């Protein structure tokens, strides 16, 4: 029987949830198994940050789930205390950036908090620490790294955004073709291509968002929604402003020397290379951050209960 218990916890550590699923379904009493620290399989899944194994807890009925969720180990650590401990480095390394790593840790803590009793959220362990105190103690360095990562990213993007604002602002007052000497209006005002110069607002919005990140207080909970949302808005509007700037540049060239297309198109292509490289490097970060913040999440509560 000891071999079975050992196999269960090895499977939990490796994230082999199919094995755990089948063995618990075949022998329901094995859900009460525990390791030398008296942590059950679900507590150990939280410790190892194995979300697929953890979500098997929702296959239990509500009474059994509540009982398991509020057990403590030999150090009086409840499930929420374990969630407050730092994730294994192997799991954190799979997430890009310290800010997103901190966000994932908060998502784990908030998720486990939903299945524990209110009194368990304030219970003290053997070190007289509440779950939130354990979380704060173990994540001090990650918060600092997340703040540093956010500020460095926001600073570099602010520089890009400020340059675009300067270019677009100058473009508005230095219009291609000049102004009509009698009316003072731009000569090419009637052309639709001229209207791309109104895109100045997007780069301004991005810079304001990045400034908001730089001046944030960087509390722990800010990494859950507030900071990622600002970064998403900032990056999105920055990409839009970059695209608008390229359209404006291309339009200006086309308006001025449209009769010499053999010059226009190569210049446009060359000018788009650094812009494309910037988007190629930063766009995956935007996608990952959006999915992490507003996606379906890593926890699946819609699982069919064991019969």
N, C-alpha and C positions, 0 to 999 in steps of 0.2 A: 504493500500500500504506500510505503514511503517513496518508492520509485514513481508511483503515479503522481504524488504531490510534487516531487522534484521535477517531473516532466511538465507539469502544469506551469510551474513558475519559470522554467526555461522557455517554454512556449510564449509565456507572457512577455518575457524580456526580449524575445526576438520578434514579437508582434505577430505570431502565428495564430490569428484569431479563429481560423477555420477549425483548428484542433480544439481550442478552448470551447468553441461553440458546440461542437459535437460531443465532447466529453461531459460538459455540463448538462446538455440535453439528455444524454444517456444516464448520467448519475447526478441528479440535482443536488444531492447532499454535498458534492465536492465543491460547491460554491463557498462552503464554510472553511475550505482549506486555508492554511496560513503557513508562512515561512518562519524561520527562527526568530525574526523580529515581531512575529504575530501579526504580520500584515497579510490581509487576504489578497486574492488575485486581483481584485479591482483597485485596491490601494497600491499594489505593486505596479499595476498598469499605469496609474497616475504618476508614480515615482519614475517609471521608465518612459513616460509620455507616449504610450501606445494607445492612440485614440480609438482604433478599431476594436481593441480588446476592451477598453473602457466602456464603449457604447453597448457592449453585450449586457451591461447592468440593466438596460431598459427592457431586456427580455424577461426580467424577473417581475413578479407581481409587486404592487406598490408596497405591501407590508414587508415582504422580504427585502426589497430594495432599500427601504428606510432603515431596516435593522442593520444591514451590511454597511450602509453609508455612514452609520454613526458608531461603528466599532473603533477601538483605539488599539495601538500597538504597545510594546513593552515600555516605550518612552511617553506614553499617554498622548501620542500623536494621532489625531483623528484624520479622516480622509482629507479635510480641508487644510490641515497642517502639512500633509504630504504634498498637496497641490501648491503650497507656499514655498516649498523647497525648489532649488534651482534645477532646471531641466538638465539631463545629461548632455555633455558637449557634443556628442555624436548627433543628437537631435537638433540642437541649436545651429550646428554648422550647415544644416540643410536649408536654413532660412537666410535670405540676403539681408544684411544690415542689422545692426544692434537694435534699432527702433522697431523693426518688424519682429525681432526675437522677443523683445519686451512685450509687444502686443500679443504674441502667441502665449506667453506666460500668463498674461492677464486674462486671456480668453479661457485658458485652463482653470484658473482660479475662480472666475465668474461662473463657469459651467459647473464645477463641483459644488460651488456655493448654493446652486439651485436645488440640489438633492439632499442637502444636509439640514438638520433641524436648526432653528434659530439659536438655541442654546449652544449648539456645537460650534457656531461661528464665534462665540466668545469664550469657549472652553480653553483652559490653560493646559499646556503639556508639562513634562517633567522639569523643563527649564522656565516654567511660569510665563510662557509666551502664548498669546492668542494667535490664531491662524494668520491674521493680517500682519502681526508683528514678525512672524516667521517669514512671511513673504517680503516685507520691507528689509529685514536683516539680510536675507539671501540674495536680494536683487539690487543692492546699493550700487555695485560696480556696473551692472548691466544698465541701470538708469543713467549713470554717468556716460557710459559708452553710447547709449541711445541718444542722449542729448548732444554729444560731440558729433555723432553721425548725422543727426538732423541738421545741426548748425552748419556743418561743412557742406552738406548737399544744398541747403538753402542759400548759403553764401555764394557758391559757384553758380547756381541758377539765377541768383539776383544780379550778378555781374552780367550774365547773358541777357537777362530781361532789361537791364538798364541800358545796355548797348542798343538793343532793339528799339527801346523808347526814343533814344537819341536819334537813331536813323530815321524812324518813322516820323518823329516830330519835325526833323529837318526836311523830310520829303513833302510834308504838308505845305510848307512855305517856300520850298524850292521845287515847284512843280515842273514836270517836263513840258517843254514848248514855251514856257514863260507866260506872262499875262498880257491881256489885251490892253493896249495903251490908252484906249478911250474909256473902257468900263472898269479896268483893273481886275477883271475876272480871268481865270485861267483859260487859255486858248482851247484846251482839250476838255473843258468841263462837260461838254455834251456827250463825250464818249464814256461808255459804261466802264471801261478799263480804269478810268481815272478814279472811280469810287472805291478802289481797294485801299486807298490811303486812309480811310476812316477806321482801319483796324488797330489804331493806336490803343484803343481801350483794353484789348486783350493782354498786351504786354504790361500795361499799367496794373491790371488786375493781378497778374502773376507776381509782379514785384511786391505788391501789397500783401499777398498771401505769404510770400517768403519772409517778408519783414515781420509778419505775424508769428511765424515759426521762430524767428530769431529772438523775439521779445516774449515768448511764452514762458510760463513759470516752470514747466517740465515736472509737474507732479506725476506720480505713478499712473493714475487713471487717465491722464492726458494722452498716453500712448495708445489707449484703447480705441478712441474715435477722433478726438479733437485734432491732435497733431497729424495723423494720417489723412484726415479729411482736408486739412489745409494743404498738405503736400500734394494730394491728388488734384485739387483745384489749381494749385500753383503750376504743377507740371502740365496739366491739360491746357490751361490758357497759354502757357509758354510755348507748347508745341503749336497751338493755333496761331500765335503771333509770329512764330518762325515761318510757318507756312504762308501766312499773310504777307510777311516781309518778302519772301521769295516771289510771290505773285506780283507784288508791287514793283519789285526790281525787274522782273521779266516784262511786266506791262510797260514800264518806263522805257526799257530798251526797244520793245516792239513799236511803241508809239514814235520814238525818235528816229530809229533807223530800220523800219520795217522793210524797206526796199533792199536791204543788205542782210538777208536771212542767214547767209553763210557765216556772218560774224555773230549774229544774235544768239543762235542756238548753241554753238560751242561755249560761249561766255556764260549762258544760263546754266548749262550742264556743269561747268567747272565751279560756278558759284554755289550750286546745290550740293556739291560733294561734302564740304564740312558740315553743312546743315543736316544732311542725311546721316552722317557719322554721329553727330550729337544725338539725334532722335533714336538711332539704332542702339546707342549705349544706354540711354535713359528710358526709352519706352518700355522695355521689359520690367523695370522697377515700377513704373506706373501701373502696369497690368497686375503685377504681383500684389502691390499695395491695395489696389481696388478689390481684387478677389479676396484678399485677407480681411479687408474691412467690411465689404458689403456682399461678399459671396455667401454661399450656402453654409459655409463653416466646415470644420473637420469632424463635428459630432453629429451622428445620425440618430435622432430620437425615434424615427419612424420605423422601428424594427418590430417584427412579429414576436410576441411573447412565446416562451417555451410552454409546451403543453405537458 
